[in-house]
Amino acid sequence: MPLSHTPDLAQALHETNSRLRSSLDRLLPDSASHAALPRPATPQQMAELLSELRIAGQWLRTVPAEKIPALEQELSEYRKNVEHLRDLLPSIHQTLLRERDRLEQESARVISAREWVDRSRQTL
């Protein structure tokens, strides 16, 4: 890649890093709630993260061999973001498992209530 495209690459990685940081911040627990675990990730949030990682992967395939300070800084920032995501993934997984359990319990309650209603109608 010619050096003339390197500022574009550094800028693209900067924008990707910004979006990644924003996505990761939305997964962190609210400081006011004193929760230790991240919020349950929505499918949209996970899709956004995956999209940003794919975009960054495309950019990373075009990184030139020569060392350019602005680009090196963005690569370092990207590495930090990916490491942060790696550290968050186990707690995100646990949060999603708890949410699934909660939804299954709620579903069982709704089914039980529906069955009770059906039985009540039969006795009338």
Phi, psi and omega per residue, in radians:
M1 nan 2.296 3.110
P2 -1.157 2.655 -3.139
L3 -1.038 -0.491 -3.116
S4 -1.084 -0.394 3.137
H5 -1.587 -0.176 -3.091
T6 -1.080 -0.745 3.077
P7 -1.047 -0.628 3.092
D8 -1.110 -0.723 3.133
L9 -1.151 -0.780 3.107
A10 -1.071 -0.729 3.126
Q11 -1.154 -0.731 3.124
A12 -1.096 -0.753 3.109
L13 -1.180 -0.611 3.086
H14 -1.067 -0.803 3.134
E15 -1.144 -0.714 3.100
T16 -1.100 -0.772 3.107
N17 -1.048 -0.712 3.135
S18 -1.083 -0.797 3.133
R19 -1.169 -0.680 3.111
L20 -1.092 -0.814 3.118
R21 -1.018 -0.764 3.140
S22 -1.089 -0.782 3.119
S23 -1.090 -0.742 3.138
L24 -1.164 -0.685 3.131
D25 -1.092 -0.602 3.133
R26 -1.209 -0.335 3.127
L27 -1.534 -0.288 -3.103
L28 -1.249 2.622 3.118
P29 -1.130 2.624 3.085
D30 -1.213 2.210 -3.090
S31 -1.078 -0.481 3.140
A32 -1.269 -0.440 -3.083
S33 -1.491 -0.227 -3.126
H34 1.034 0.429 3.109
A35 -1.376 2.467 -3.129
A36 -1.537 -0.356 -3.065
L37 -1.824 2.688 3.093
P38 -1.143 2.858 3.044
R39 -1.204 2.701 3.041
P40 -1.047 2.275 3.139
A41 -1.353 2.337 3.077
T42 -1.436 2.769 3.062
P43 -0.983 -0.641 3.127
Q44 -1.119 -0.744 3.123
Q45 -1.102 -0.730 3.134
M46 -1.175 -0.647 3.093
A47 -1.135 -0.684 3.105
E48 -1.089 -0.791 3.117
L49 -1.052 -0.827 -3.137
L50 -1.079 -0.717 3.119
S51 -1.073 -0.796 3.134
E52 -1.113 -0.691 3.114
L53 -1.138 -0.656 3.097
R54 -1.169 -0.754 3.113
I55 -1.051 -0.823 3.138
A56 -1.070 -0.670 3.106
G57 -1.044 -0.701 3.095
Q58 -1.112 -0.754 3.138
W59 -1.156 -0.692 -3.088
L60 -1.116 -0.491 3.107
R61 -1.218 -0.239 -3.109
T62 -1.865 0.138 -3.114
V63 -1.149 2.239 3.130
P64 -1.271 2.793 -3.139
A65 -1.232 -0.576 -3.117
E66 -1.224 2.599 -3.127
K67 -1.501 2.123 3.080
I68 -2.102 2.121 -3.030
P69 -0.907 -0.810 -3.113
A70 -1.104 -0.696 3.136
L71 -1.218 -0.718 3.106
E72 -1.064 -0.687 3.116
Q73 -1.105 -0.772 3.138
E74 -1.178 -0.634 3.092
L75 -1.134 -0.697 3.096
S76 -1.117 -0.743 3.117
E77 -1.115 -0.724 3.103
Y78 -1.072 -0.763 3.121
R79 -1.024 -0.761 3.116
K80 -1.086 -0.724 3.124
N81 -1.105 -0.744 -3.133
V82 -1.184 -0.683 3.081
E83 -1.127 -0.674 3.091
H84 -1.093 -0.781 3.096
L85 -1.065 -0.769 3.124
R86 -1.013 -0.727 3.136
D87 -1.195 -0.542 -3.122
L88 -1.405 -0.434 -3.005
L89 -0.988 -0.770 3.120
P90 -1.055 -0.711 -3.137
S91 -1.273 -0.578 3.050
I92 -1.093 -0.749 3.127
H93 -1.065 -0.813 3.123
Q94 -1.084 -0.714 3.126
T95 -1.097 -0.734 3.124
L96 -1.178 -0.640 3.081
L97 -1.122 -0.734 3.095
R98 -1.123 -0.697 3.126
E99 -1.128 -0.708 3.095
R100 -1.077 -0.773 3.113
D101 -1.055 -0.752 3.132
R102 -1.072 -0.758 3.136
L103 -1.164 -0.658 3.090
E104 -1.129 -0.701 3.098
Q105 -1.130 -0.750 3.122
E106 -1.108 -0.718 3.110
S107 -1.085 -0.735 3.116
A108 -1.102 -0.670 3.100
R109 -1.134 -0.724 3.135
V110 -1.144 -0.754 3.117
I111 -1.086 -0.756 3.126
S112 -1.081 -0.755 3.124
A113 -1.126 -0.709 3.127
R114 -1.100 -0.746 3.112
E115 -1.102 -0.688 3.114
W116 -1.105 -0.741 3.119
V117 -1.082 -0.803 3.139
D118 -1.051 -0.756 3.125
R119 -1.159 -0.660 3.136
S120 -1.119 -0.687 3.126
R121 -1.156 -0.592 -3.132
Q122 -1.202 -0.537 -3.131
T123 -1.415 -0.258 3.114
L124 -1.422 nan nan
